[in-house]
């Protein structure tokens, strides 16, 4: 598919359009499999079913929104943002912080400015709502995403860590 960036349209989308995101979600999951992680990914079907539930949950919250990047009336990228209470008890943050839960662009539409257009639209929506801060998580092995978000001025703040709880070792006899 040949896509020209001037043919891309960014628009707010209703939760009823979540089903249209399946190819974008699957592309994101496959990207996560490609970059590696300390955790194995869920199956595509299981992951998509859980994603639908979580997307609906986020979008049911006051102040949340979903943006579509469309090409010929089909989504080629999307972003979901919801609001959280400022959760930093050690640091001064606003009472409400926007959380970018998902930003995904189809592989054939990457490197065309779609991610940048989605981020700019996210910022515009947040300015209209008087939200002063944005947070997000990035898998530490996703160097392209880290570089992308740093270009927008986002900076690493906390490093999340994960480990399955080890089984107890039997006492040696």
PyMOL commands that set and color helices and strands:
alter all, ss='L'
color gray80, all
select helices_A, chain A and resi 5-7+15-35+44-59+107-109+114-128+143-151
alter helices_A, ss='H'
color red, helices_A
select strands_A, chain A and resi 8-13+65-71+74-85+96-105+134-136
alter strands_A, ss='S'
color yellow, strands_A
deselect
rebuild
show_as cartoon
